[in-house]
C-alpha cells in the first residue's frame, strides 16, 4: 500500500469520519489506521473480501468527494504552512507569536 495514499486517507478520515456510516468508518479505520488486511476485516465482520474491498473503494471516493467540495484538509495544510512562515518571519514579536500559537491550538483541538 502506498504510504502517501495511506497518509492521505488517514487525514481525510480525521476530517470527515463523522460524515461516514458506522460500517464505512470501521472498514477505513481498520484498513488504513490499523493496517488490517482485507481478509482480516472480512473475517472480523463475517463477509467476503470482495465486499470489504468494494466498501473501502467506495468510501475512498466518498472521502475524496467531501474534500473536493469542502476543502477542509487542504485549507488546514495551507493554513498551517502560513502560520509556520509567520512564526519564522516574526520570531521576535511575542504578541504575534502568542496569537499564532492560539490559532494552532484551536486547530489541534478541532482535529
Phi and psi restraints in degrees (range 20) as a CNS / XPLOR table:
assign (resid 1 and name C) (resid 2 and name N)
       (resid 2 and name CA) (resid 2 and name C) 1.0 -65.4 20.0 2
assign (resid 2 and name N) (resid 2 and name CA)
       (resid 2 and name C) (resid 3 and name N) 1.0 132.2 20.0 2
assign (resid 2 and name C) (resid 3 and name N)
       (resid 3 and name CA) (resid 3 and name C) 1.0 -66.3 20.0 2
assign (resid 3 and name N) (resid 3 and name CA)
       (resid 3 and name C) (resid 4 and name N) 1.0 -36.9 20.0 2
assign (resid 3 and name C) (resid 4 and name N)
       (resid 4 and name CA) (resid 4 and name C) 1.0 -64.6 20.0 2
assign (resid 4 and name N) (resid 4 and name CA)
       (resid 4 and name C) (resid 5 and name N) 1.0 -42.7 20.0 2
assign (resid 4 and name C) (resid 5 and name N)
       (resid 5 and name CA) (resid 5 and name C) 1.0 -66.4 20.0 2
assign (resid 5 and name N) (resid 5 and name CA)
       (resid 5 and name C) (resid 6 and name N) 1.0 -41.4 20.0 2
assign (resid 5 and name C) (resid 6 and name N)
       (resid 6 and name CA) (resid 6 and name C) 1.0 -60.6 20.0 2
assign (resid 6 and name N) (resid 6 and name CA)
       (resid 6 and name C) (resid 7 and name N) 1.0 -46.4 20.0 2
assign (resid 6 and name C) (resid 7 and name N)
       (resid 7 and name CA) (resid 7 and name C) 1.0 -62.2 20.0 2
assign (resid 7 and name N) (resid 7 and name CA)
       (resid 7 and name C) (resid 8 and name N) 1.0 -42.4 20.0 2
assign (resid 7 and name C) (resid 8 and name N)
       (resid 8 and name CA) (resid 8 and name C) 1.0 -64.0 20.0 2
assign (resid 8 and name N) (resid 8 and name CA)
       (resid 8 and name C) (resid 9 and name N) 1.0 -46.4 20.0 2
assign (resid 8 and name C) (resid 9 and name N)
       (resid 9 and name CA) (resid 9 and name C) 1.0 -63.1 20.0 2
assign (resid 9 and name N) (resid 9 and name CA)
       (resid 9 and name C) (resid 10 and name N) 1.0 -39.8 20.0 2
assign (resid 9 and name C) (resid 10 and name N)
       (resid 10 and name CA) (resid 10 and name C) 1.0 -63.3 20.0 2
assign (resid 10 and name N) (resid 10 and name CA)
       (resid 10 and name C) (resid 11 and name N) 1.0 -40.0 20.0 2
assign (resid 10 and name C) (resid 11 and name N)
       (resid 11 and name CA) (resid 11 and name C) 1.0 -67.3 20.0 2
assign (resid 11 and name N) (resid 11 and name CA)
       (resid 11 and name C) (resid 12 and name N) 1.0 -46.9 20.0 2
assign (resid 11 and name C) (resid 12 and name N)
       (resid 12 and name CA) (resid 12 and name C) 1.0 -61.2 20.0 2
assign (resid 12 and name N) (resid 12 and name CA)
       (resid 12 and name C) (resid 13 and name N) 1.0 -38.8 20.0 2
assign (resid 12 and name C) (resid 13 and name N)
       (resid 13 and name CA) (resid 13 and name C) 1.0 -60.0 20.0 2
assign (resid 13 and name N) (resid 13 and name CA)
       (resid 13 and name C) (resid 14 and name N) 1.0 -42.5 20.0 2
assign (resid 13 and name C) (resid 14 and name N)
       (resid 14 and name CA) (resid 14 and name C) 1.0 -59.1 20.0 2
assign (resid 14 and name N) (resid 14 and name CA)
       (resid 14 and name C) (resid 15 and name N) 1.0 -38.2 20.0 2
assign (resid 14 and name C) (resid 15 and name N)
       (resid 15 and name CA) (resid 15 and name C) 1.0 -80.2 20.0 2
assign (resid 15 and name N) (resid 15 and name CA)
       (resid 15 and name C) (resid 16 and name N) 1.0 -35.7 20.0 2
assign (resid 15 and name C) (resid 16 and name N)
       (resid 16 and name CA) (resid 16 and name C) 1.0 -118.7 20.0 2
assign (resid 16 and name N) (resid 16 and name CA)
       (resid 16 and name C) (resid 17 and name N) 1.0 9.0 20.0 2
assign (resid 16 and name C) (resid 17 and name N)
       (resid 17 and name CA) (resid 17 and name C) 1.0 -55.0 20.0 2
assign (resid 17 and name N) (resid 17 and name CA)
       (resid 17 and name C) (resid 18 and name N) 1.0 -38.7 20.0 2
assign (resid 17 and name C) (resid 18 and name N)
       (resid 18 and name CA) (resid 18 and name C) 1.0 -68.6 20.0 2
assign (resid 18 and name N) (resid 18 and name CA)
       (resid 18 and name C) (resid 19 and name N) 1.0 -13.6 20.0 2
assign (resid 18 and name C) (resid 19 and name N)
       (resid 19 and name CA) (resid 19 and name C) 1.0 -90.1 20.0 2
assign (resid 19 and name N) (resid 19 and name CA)
       (resid 19 and name C) (resid 20 and name N) 1.0 -5.6 20.0 2
assign (resid 19 and name C) (resid 20 and name N)
       (resid 20 and name CA) (resid 20 and name C) 1.0 -93.3 20.0 2
assign (resid 20 and name N) (resid 20 and name CA)
       (resid 20 and name C) (resid 21 and name N) 1.0 160.4 20.0 2
assign (resid 20 and name C) (resid 21 and name N)
       (resid 21 and name CA) (resid 21 and name C) 1.0 -73.0 20.0 2
assign (resid 21 and name N) (resid 21 and name CA)
       (resid 21 and name C) (resid 22 and name N) 1.0 164.5 20.0 2
assign (resid 21 and name C) (resid 22 and name N)
       (resid 22 and name CA) (resid 22 and name C) 1.0 -58.7 20.0 2
assign (resid 22 and name N) (resid 22 and name CA)
       (resid 22 and name C) (resid 23 and name N) 1.0 -41.9 20.0 2
assign (resid 22 and name C) (resid 23 and name N)
       (resid 23 and name CA) (resid 23 and name C) 1.0 -63.6 20.0 2
assign (resid 23 and name N) (resid 23 and name CA)
       (resid 23 and name C) (resid 24 and name N) 1.0 -45.5 20.0 2
assign (resid 23 and name C) (resid 24 and name N)
       (resid 24 and name CA) (resid 24 and name C) 1.0 -60.3 20.0 2
assign (resid 24 and name N) (resid 24 and name CA)
       (resid 24 and name C) (resid 25 and name N) 1.0 -45.1 20.0 2
assign (resid 24 and name C) (resid 25 and name N)
       (resid 25 and name CA) (resid 25 and name C) 1.0 -60.1 20.0 2
assign (resid 25 and name N) (resid 25 and name CA)
       (resid 25 and name C) (resid 26 and name N) 1.0 -46.4 20.0 2
assign (resid 25 and name C) (resid 26 and name N)
       (resid 26 and name CA) (resid 26 and name C) 1.0 -60.6 20.0 2
assign (resid 26 and name N) (resid 26 and name CA)
       (resid 26 and name C) (resid 27 and name N) 1.0 -49.4 20.0 2
assign (resid 26 and name C) (resid 27 and name N)
       (resid 27 and name CA) (resid 27 and name C) 1.0 -64.7 20.0 2
assign (resid 27 and name N) (resid 27 and name CA)
       (resid 27 and name C) (resid 28 and name N) 1.0 -46.1 20.0 2
assign (resid 27 and name C) (resid 28 and name N)
       (resid 28 and name CA) (resid 28 and name C) 1.0 -65.2 20.0 2
assign (resid 28 and name N) (resid 28 and name CA)
       (resid 28 and name C) (resid 29 and name N) 1.0 -43.2 20.0 2
assign (resid 28 and name C) (resid 29 and name N)
       (resid 29 and name CA) (resid 29 and name C) 1.0 -64.0 20.0 2
assign (resid 29 and name N) (resid 29 and name CA)
       (resid 29 and name C) (resid 30 and name N) 1.0 -44.7 20.0 2
assign (resid 29 and name C) (resid 30 and name N)
       (resid 30 and name CA) (resid 30 and name C) 1.0 -64.4 20.0 2
assign (resid 30 and name N) (resid 30 and name CA)
       (resid 30 and name C) (resid 31 and name N) 1.0 -43.2 20.0 2
assign (resid 30 and name C) (resid 31 and name N)
       (resid 31 and name CA) (resid 31 and name C) 1.0 -71.4 20.0 2
assign (resid 31 and name N) (resid 31 and name CA)
       (resid 31 and name C) (resid 32 and name N) 1.0 -49.2 20.0 2
assign (resid 31 and name C) (resid 32 and name N)
       (resid 32 and name CA) (resid 32 and name C) 1.0 -91.1 20.0 2
assign (resid 32 and name N) (resid 32 and name CA)
       (resid 32 and name C) (resid 33 and name N) 1.0 -46.5 20.0 2
assign (resid 32 and name C) (resid 33 and name N)
       (resid 33 and name CA) (resid 33 and name C) 1.0 -80.3 20.0 2
assign (resid 33 and name N) (resid 33 and name CA)
       (resid 33 and name C) (resid 34 and name N) 1.0 -40.7 20.0 2
assign (resid 33 and name C) (resid 34 and name N)
       (resid 34 and name CA) (resid 34 and name C) 1.0 -98.7 20.0 2
assign (resid 34 and name N) (resid 34 and name CA)
       (resid 34 and name C) (resid 35 and name N) 1.0 -2.4 20.0 2
assign (resid 34 and name C) (resid 35 and name N)
       (resid 35 and name CA) (resid 35 and name C) 1.0 59.9 20.0 2
assign (resid 35 and name N) (resid 35 and name CA)
       (resid 35 and name C) (resid 36 and name N) 1.0 36.9 20.0 2
assign (resid 35 and name C) (resid 36 and name N)
       (resid 36 and name CA) (resid 36 and name C) 1.0 -75.5 20.0 2
assign (resid 36 and name N) (resid 36 and name CA)
       (resid 36 and name C) (resid 37 and name N) 1.0 150.8 20.0 2
assign (resid 36 and name C) (resid 37 and name N)
       (resid 37 and name CA) (resid 37 and name C) 1.0 -83.7 20.0 2
assign (resid 37 and name N) (resid 37 and name CA)
       (resid 37 and name C) (resid 38 and name N) 1.0 166.0 20.0 2
assign (resid 37 and name C) (resid 38 and name N)
       (resid 38 and name CA) (resid 38 and name C) 1.0 -58.5 20.0 2
assign (resid 38 and name N) (resid 38 and name CA)
       (resid 38 and name C) (resid 39 and name N) 1.0 -40.9 20.0 2
assign (resid 38 and name C) (resid 39 and name N)
       (resid 39 and name CA) (resid 39 and name C) 1.0 -63.4 20.0 2
assign (resid 39 and name N) (resid 39 and name CA)
       (resid 39 and name C) (resid 40 and name N) 1.0 -40.3 20.0 2
assign (resid 39 and name C) (resid 40 and name N)
       (resid 40 and name CA) (resid 40 and name C) 1.0 -66.1 20.0 2
assign (resid 40 and name N) (resid 40 and name CA)
       (resid 40 and name C) (resid 41 and name N) 1.0 -40.3 20.0 2
assign (resid 40 and name C) (resid 41 and name N)
       (resid 41 and name CA) (resid 41 and name C) 1.0 -67.4 20.0 2
assign (resid 41 and name N) (resid 41 and name CA)
       (resid 41 and name C) (resid 42 and name N) 1.0 -42.7 20.0 2
assign (resid 41 and name C) (resid 42 and name N)
       (resid 42 and name CA) (resid 42 and name C) 1.0 -59.3 20.0 2
assign (resid 42 and name N) (resid 42 and name CA)
       (resid 42 and name C) (resid 43 and name N) 1.0 -43.1 20.0 2
assign (resid 42 and name C) (resid 43 and name N)
       (resid 43 and name CA) (resid 43 and name C) 1.0 -65.6 20.0 2
assign (resid 43 and name N) (resid 43 and name CA)
       (resid 43 and name C) (resid 44 and name N) 1.0 -42.1 20.0 2
assign (resid 43 and name C) (resid 44 and name N)
       (resid 44 and name CA) (resid 44 and name C) 1.0 -58.3 20.0 2
assign (resid 44 and name N) (resid 44 and name CA)
       (resid 44 and name C) (resid 45 and name N) 1.0 -40.0 20.0 2
assign (resid 44 and name C) (resid 45 and name N)
       (resid 45 and name CA) (resid 45 and name C) 1.0 -105.2 20.0 2
assign (resid 45 and name N) (resid 45 and name CA)
       (resid 45 and name C) (resid 46 and name N) 1.0 4.2 20.0 2
assign (resid 45 and name C) (resid 46 and name N)
       (resid 46 and name CA) (resid 46 and name C) 1.0 55.3 20.0 2
assign (resid 46 and name N) (resid 46 and name CA)
       (resid 46 and name C) (resid 47 and name N) 1.0 50.2 20.0 2
assign (resid 46 and name C) (resid 47 and name N)
       (resid 47 and name CA) (resid 47 and name C) 1.0 -134.4 20.0 2
assign (resid 47 and name N) (resid 47 and name CA)
       (resid 47 and name C) (resid 48 and name N) 1.0 176.1 20.0 2
assign (resid 47 and name C) (resid 48 and name N)
       (resid 48 and name CA) (resid 48 and name C) 1.0 -78.6 20.0 2
assign (resid 48 and name N) (resid 48 and name CA)
       (resid 48 and name C) (resid 49 and name N) 1.0 156.9 20.0 2
assign (resid 48 and name C) (resid 49 and name N)
       (resid 49 and name CA) (resid 49 and name C) 1.0 -61.1 20.0 2
assign (resid 49 and name N) (resid 49 and name CA)
       (resid 49 and name C) (resid 50 and name N) 1.0 -37.0 20.0 2
assign (resid 49 and name C) (resid 50 and name N)
       (resid 50 and name CA) (resid 50 and name C) 1.0 -63.2 20.0 2
assign (resid 50 and name N) (resid 50 and name CA)
       (resid 50 and name C) (resid 51 and name N) 1.0 -38.9 20.0 2
assign (resid 50 and name C) (resid 51 and name N)
       (resid 51 and name CA) (resid 51 and name C) 1.0 -64.8 20.0 2
assign (resid 51 and name N) (resid 51 and name CA)
       (resid 51 and name C) (resid 52 and name N) 1.0 -40.7 20.0 2
assign (resid 51 and name C) (resid 52 and name N)
       (resid 52 and name CA) (resid 52 and name C) 1.0 -63.7 20.0 2
assign (resid 52 and name N) (resid 52 and name CA)
       (resid 52 and name C) (resid 53 and name N) 1.0 -48.1 20.0 2
assign (resid 52 and name C) (resid 53 and name N)
       (resid 53 and name CA) (resid 53 and name C) 1.0 -57.5 20.0 2
assign (resid 53 and name N) (resid 53 and name CA)
       (resid 53 and name C) (resid 54 and name N) 1.0 -47.9 20.0 2
assign (resid 53 and name C) (resid 54 and name N)
       (resid 54 and name CA) (resid 54 and name C) 1.0 -60.5 20.0 2
assign (resid 54 and name N) (resid 54 and name CA)
       (resid 54 and name C) (resid 55 and name N) 1.0 -43.3 20.0 2
assign (resid 54 and name C) (resid 55 and name N)
       (resid 55 and name CA) (resid 55 and name C) 1.0 -65.4 20.0 2
assign (resid 55 and name N) (resid 55 and name CA)
       (resid 55 and name C) (resid 56 and name N) 1.0 -42.0 20.0 2
assign (resid 55 and name C) (resid 56 and name N)
       (resid 56 and name CA) (resid 56 and name C) 1.0 -63.8 20.0 2
assign (resid 56 and name N) (resid 56 and name CA)
       (resid 56 and name C) (resid 57 and name N) 1.0 -44.5 20.0 2
assign (resid 56 and name C) (resid 57 and name N)
       (resid 57 and name CA) (resid 57 and name C) 1.0 -63.2 20.0 2
assign (resid 57 and name N) (resid 57 and name CA)
       (resid 57 and name C) (resid 58 and name N) 1.0 -42.0 20.0 2
assign (resid 57 and name C) (resid 58 and name N)
       (resid 58 and name CA) (resid 58 and name C) 1.0 -63.6 20.0 2
assign (resid 58 and name N) (resid 58 and name CA)
       (resid 58 and name C) (resid 59 and name N) 1.0 -41.4 20.0 2
assign (resid 58 and name C) (resid 59 and name N)
       (resid 59 and name CA) (resid 59 and name C) 1.0 -68.1 20.0 2
assign (resid 59 and name N) (resid 59 and name CA)
       (resid 59 and name C) (resid 60 and name N) 1.0 -36.6 20.0 2
assign (resid 59 and name C) (resid 60 and name N)
       (resid 60 and name CA) (resid 60 and name C) 1.0 -58.6 20.0 2
assign (resid 60 and name N) (resid 60 and name CA)
       (resid 60 and name C) (resid 61 and name N) 1.0 -43.6 20.0 2
assign (resid 60 and name C) (resid 61 and name N)
       (resid 61 and name CA) (resid 61 and name C) 1.0 -65.2 20.0 2
assign (resid 61 and name N) (resid 61 and name CA)
       (resid 61 and name C) (resid 62 and name N) 1.0 -38.3 20.0 2
assign (resid 61 and name C) (resid 62 and name N)
       (resid 62 and name CA) (resid 62 and name C) 1.0 -62.8 20.0 2
assign (resid 62 and name N) (resid 62 and name CA)
       (resid 62 and name C) (resid 63 and name N) 1.0 -46.8 20.0 2
assign (resid 62 and name C) (resid 63 and name N)
       (resid 63 and name CA) (resid 63 and name C) 1.0 -61.7 20.0 2
assign (resid 63 and name N) (resid 63 and name CA)
       (resid 63 and name C) (resid 64 and name N) 1.0 -43.8 20.0 2
assign (resid 63 and name C) (resid 64 and name N)
       (resid 64 and name CA) (resid 64 and name C) 1.0 -64.5 20.0 2
assign (resid 64 and name N) (resid 64 and name CA)
       (resid 64 and name C) (resid 65 and name N) 1.0 -36.4 20.0 2
assign (resid 64 and name C) (resid 65 and name N)
       (resid 65 and name CA) (resid 65 and name C) 1.0 -64.6 20.0 2
assign (resid 65 and name N) (resid 65 and name CA)
       (resid 65 and name C) (resid 66 and name N) 1.0 -42.6 20.0 2
assign (resid 65 and name C) (resid 66 and name N)
       (resid 66 and name CA) (resid 66 and name C) 1.0 -60.5 20.0 2
assign (resid 66 and name N) (resid 66 and name CA)
       (resid 66 and name C) (resid 67 and name N) 1.0 -44.7 20.0 2
assign (resid 66 and name C) (resid 67 and name N)
       (resid 67 and name CA) (resid 67 and name C) 1.0 -65.2 20.0 2
assign (resid 67 and name N) (resid 67 and name CA)
       (resid 67 and name C) (resid 68 and name N) 1.0 -39.2 20.0 2
assign (resid 67 and name C) (resid 68 and name N)
       (resid 68 and name CA) (resid 68 and name C) 1.0 -60.8 20.0 2
assign (resid 68 and name N) (resid 68 and name CA)
       (resid 68 and name C) (resid 69 and name N) 1.0 -36.1 20.0 2
assign (resid 68 and name C) (resid 69 and name N)
       (resid 69 and name CA) (resid 69 and name C) 1.0 -87.6 20.0 2
assign (resid 69 and name N) (resid 69 and name CA)
       (resid 69 and name C) (resid 70 and name N) 1.0 -38.5 20.0 2
assign (resid 69 and name C) (resid 70 and name N)
       (resid 70 and name CA) (resid 70 and name C) 1.0 -102.8 20.0 2
assign (resid 70 and name N) (resid 70 and name CA)
       (resid 70 and name C) (resid 71 and name N) 1.0 -26.8 20.0 2
assign (resid 70 and name C) (resid 71 and name N)
       (resid 71 and name CA) (resid 71 and name C) 1.0 58.5 20.0 2
assign (resid 71 and name N) (resid 71 and name CA)
       (resid 71 and name C) (resid 72 and name N) 1.0 28.0 20.0 2
assign (resid 71 and name C) (resid 72 and name N)
       (resid 72 and name CA) (resid 72 and name C) 1.0 -64.5 20.0 2
assign (resid 72 and name N) (resid 72 and name CA)
       (resid 72 and name C) (resid 73 and name N) 1.0 -44.4 20.0 2
assign (resid 72 and name C) (resid 73 and name N)
       (resid 73 and name CA) (resid 73 and name C) 1.0 -68.9 20.0 2
assign (resid 73 and name N) (resid 73 and name CA)
       (resid 73 and name C) (resid 74 and name N) 1.0 -48.6 20.0 2
assign (resid 73 and name C) (resid 74 and name N)
       (resid 74 and name CA) (resid 74 and name C) 1.0 -65.1 20.0 2
assign (resid 74 and name N) (resid 74 and name CA)
       (resid 74 and name C) (resid 75 and name N) 1.0 -37.7 20.0 2
assign (resid 74 and name C) (resid 75 and name N)
       (resid 75 and name CA) (resid 75 and name C) 1.0 -65.6 20.0 2
assign (resid 75 and name N) (resid 75 and name CA)
       (resid 75 and name C) (resid 76 and name N) 1.0 -37.7 20.0 2
assign (resid 75 and name C) (resid 76 and name N)
       (resid 76 and name CA) (resid 76 and name C) 1.0 -61.4 20.0 2
assign (resid 76 and name N) (resid 76 and name CA)
       (resid 76 and name C) (resid 77 and name N) 1.0 -44.6 20.0 2
assign (resid 76 and name C) (resid 77 and name N)
       (resid 77 and name CA) (resid 77 and name C) 1.0 -63.1 20.0 2
assign (resid 77 and name N) (resid 77 and name CA)
       (resid 77 and name C) (resid 78 and name N) 1.0 -48.9 20.0 2
assign (resid 77 and name C) (resid 78 and name N)
       (resid 78 and name CA) (resid 78 and name C) 1.0 -62.1 20.0 2
assign (resid 78 and name N) (resid 78 and name CA)
       (resid 78 and name C) (resid 79 and name N) 1.0 -44.5 20.0 2
assign (resid 78 and name C) (resid 79 and name N)
       (resid 79 and name CA) (resid 79 and name C) 1.0 -60.2 20.0 2
assign (resid 79 and name N) (resid 79 and name CA)
       (resid 79 and name C) (resid 80 and name N) 1.0 -43.4 20.0 2
assign (resid 79 and name C) (resid 80 and name N)
       (resid 80 and name CA) (resid 80 and name C) 1.0 -67.8 20.0 2
assign (resid 80 and name N) (resid 80 and name CA)
       (resid 80 and name C) (resid 81 and name N) 1.0 -35.7 20.0 2
assign (resid 80 and name C) (resid 81 and name N)
       (resid 81 and name CA) (resid 81 and name C) 1.0 -64.2 20.0 2
assign (resid 81 and name N) (resid 81 and name CA)
       (resid 81 and name C) (resid 82 and name N) 1.0 -41.7 20.0 2
assign (resid 81 and name C) (resid 82 and name N)
       (resid 82 and name CA) (resid 82 and name C) 1.0 -65.2 20.0 2
assign (resid 82 and name N) (resid 82 and name CA)
       (resid 82 and name C) (resid 83 and name N) 1.0 -41.9 20.0 2
assign (resid 82 and name C) (resid 83 and name N)
       (resid 83 and name CA) (resid 83 and name C) 1.0 -63.8 20.0 2
assign (resid 83 and name N) (resid 83 and name CA)
       (resid 83 and name C) (resid 84 and name N) 1.0 -42.7 20.0 2
assign (resid 83 and name C) (resid 84 and name N)
       (resid 84 and name CA) (resid 84 and name C) 1.0 -59.6 20.0 2
assign (resid 84 and name N) (resid 84 and name CA)
       (resid 84 and name C) (resid 85 and name N) 1.0 -42.5 20.0 2
assign (resid 84 and name C) (resid 85 and name N)
       (resid 85 and name CA) (resid 85 and name C) 1.0 -64.3 20.0 2
assign (resid 85 and name N) (resid 85 and name CA)
       (resid 85 and name C) (resid 86 and name N) 1.0 -42.1 20.0 2
assign (resid 85 and name C) (resid 86 and name N)
       (resid 86 and name CA) (resid 86 and name C) 1.0 -64.1 20.0 2
assign (resid 86 and name N) (resid 86 and name CA)
       (resid 86 and name C) (resid 87 and name N) 1.0 -39.3 20.0 2
assign (resid 86 and name C) (resid 87 and name N)
       (resid 87 and name CA) (resid 87 and name C) 1.0 -61.5 20.0 2
assign (resid 87 and name N) (resid 87 and name CA)
       (resid 87 and name C) (resid 88 and name N) 1.0 -38.4 20.0 2
assign (resid 87 and name C) (resid 88 and name N)
       (resid 88 and name CA) (resid 88 and name C) 1.0 -71.4 20.0 2
assign (resid 88 and name N) (resid 88 and name CA)
       (resid 88 and name C) (resid 89 and name N) 1.0 -47.8 20.0 2
assign (resid 88 and name C) (resid 89 and name N)
       (resid 89 and name CA) (resid 89 and name C) 1.0 -67.6 20.0 2
assign (resid 89 and name N) (resid 89 and name CA)
       (resid 89 and name C) (resid 90 and name N) 1.0 -30.3 20.0 2
assign (resid 89 and name C) (resid 90 and name N)
       (resid 90 and name CA) (resid 90 and name C) 1.0 -120.6 20.0 2
assign (resid 90 and name N) (resid 90 and name CA)
       (resid 90 and name C) (resid 91 and name N) 1.0 40.7 20.0 2
assign (resid 90 and name C) (resid 91 and name N)
       (resid 91 and name CA) (resid 91 and name C) 1.0 -58.8 20.0 2
assign (resid 91 and name N) (resid 91 and name CA)
       (resid 91 and name C) (resid 92 and name N) 1.0 -24.1 20.0 2
assign (resid 91 and name C) (resid 92 and name N)
       (resid 92 and name CA) (resid 92 and name C) 1.0 -89.0 20.0 2
assign (resid 92 and name N) (resid 92 and name CA)
       (resid 92 and name C) (resid 93 and name N) 1.0 -8.6 20.0 2
assign (resid 92 and name C) (resid 93 and name N)
       (resid 93 and name CA) (resid 93 and name C) 1.0 -95.9 20.0 2
assign (resid 93 and name N) (resid 93 and name CA)
       (resid 93 and name C) (resid 94 and name N) 1.0 96.6 20.0 2
assign (resid 93 and name C) (resid 94 and name N)
       (resid 94 and name CA) (resid 94 and name C) 1.0 -64.0 20.0 2
assign (resid 94 and name N) (resid 94 and name CA)
       (resid 94 and name C) (resid 95 and name N) 1.0 -35.6 20.0 2
assign (resid 94 and name C) (resid 95 and name N)
       (resid 95 and name CA) (resid 95 and name C) 1.0 -65.0 20.0 2
assign (resid 95 and name N) (resid 95 and name CA)
       (resid 95 and name C) (resid 96 and name N) 1.0 -48.7 20.0 2
assign (resid 95 and name C) (resid 96 and name N)
       (resid 96 and name CA) (resid 96 and name C) 1.0 -63.1 20.0 2
assign (resid 96 and name N) (resid 96 and name CA)
       (resid 96 and name C) (resid 97 and name N) 1.0 -43.4 20.0 2
assign (resid 96 and name C) (resid 97 and name N)
       (resid 97 and name CA) (resid 97 and name C) 1.0 -59.5 20.0 2
assign (resid 97 and name N) (resid 97 and name CA)
       (resid 97 and name C) (resid 98 and name N) 1.0 -39.7 20.0 2
assign (resid 97 and name C) (resid 98 and name N)
       (resid 98 and name CA) (resid 98 and name C) 1.0 -63.4 20.0 2
assign (resid 98 and name N) (resid 98 and name CA)
       (resid 98 and name C) (resid 99 and name N) 1.0 -44.4 20.0 2
assign (resid 98 and name C) (resid 99 and name N)
       (resid 99 and name CA) (resid 99 and name C) 1.0 -65.2 20.0 2
assign (resid 99 and name N) (resid 99 and name CA)
       (resid 99 and name C) (resid 100 and name N) 1.0 -41.5 20.0 2
assign (resid 99 and name C) (resid 100 and name N)
       (resid 100 and name CA) (resid 100 and name C) 1.0 -64.6 20.0 2
assign (resid 100 and name N) (resid 100 and name CA)
       (resid 100 and name C) (resid 101 and name N) 1.0 -38.1 20.0 2
assign (resid 100 and name C) (resid 101 and name N)
       (resid 101 and name CA) (resid 101 and name C) 1.0 -67.4 20.0 2
assign (resid 101 and name N) (resid 101 and name CA)
       (resid 101 and name C) (resid 102 and name N) 1.0 -34.0 20.0 2
assign (resid 101 and name C) (resid 102 and name N)
       (resid 102 and name CA) (resid 102 and name C) 1.0 -62.9 20.0 2
assign (resid 102 and name N) (resid 102 and name CA)
       (resid 102 and name C) (resid 103 and name N) 1.0 -42.0 20.0 2
assign (resid 102 and name C) (resid 103 and name N)
       (resid 103 and name CA) (resid 103 and name C) 1.0 -63.0 20.0 2
assign (resid 103 and name N) (resid 103 and name CA)
       (resid 103 and name C) (resid 104 and name N) 1.0 -44.9 20.0 2
assign (resid 103 and name C) (resid 104 and name N)
       (resid 104 and name CA) (resid 104 and name C) 1.0 -60.2 20.0 2
assign (resid 104 and name N) (resid 104 and name CA)
       (resid 104 and name C) (resid 105 and name N) 1.0 -40.1 20.0 2
assign (resid 104 and name C) (resid 105 and name N)
       (resid 105 and name CA) (resid 105 and name C) 1.0 -63.2 20.0 2
assign (resid 105 and name N) (resid 105 and name CA)
       (resid 105 and name C) (resid 106 and name N) 1.0 -40.4 20.0 2
assign (resid 105 and name C) (resid 106 and name N)
       (resid 106 and name CA) (resid 106 and name C) 1.0 -60.3 20.0 2
assign (resid 106 and name N) (resid 106 and name CA)
       (resid 106 and name C) (resid 107 and name N) 1.0 -46.9 20.0 2
assign (resid 106 and name C) (resid 107 and name N)
       (resid 107 and name CA) (resid 107 and name C) 1.0 -60.5 20.0 2
assign (resid 107 and name N) (resid 107 and name CA)
       (resid 107 and name C) (resid 108 and name N) 1.0 -41.9 20.0 2
assign (resid 107 and name C) (resid 108 and name N)
       (resid 108 and name CA) (resid 108 and name C) 1.0 -64.6 20.0 2
assign (resid 108 and name N) (resid 108 and name CA)
       (resid 108 and name C) (resid 109 and name N) 1.0 -38.0 20.0 2
assign (resid 108 and name C) (resid 109 and name N)
       (resid 109 and name CA) (resid 109 and name C) 1.0 -70.1 20.0 2
assign (resid 109 and name N) (resid 109 and name CA)
       (resid 109 and name C) (resid 110 and name N) 1.0 -34.5 20.0 2
assign (resid 109 and name C) (resid 110 and name N)
       (resid 110 and name CA) (resid 110 and name C) 1.0 -70.2 20.0 2
assign (resid 110 and name N) (resid 110 and name CA)
       (resid 110 and name C) (resid 111 and name N) 1.0 -35.1 20.0 2
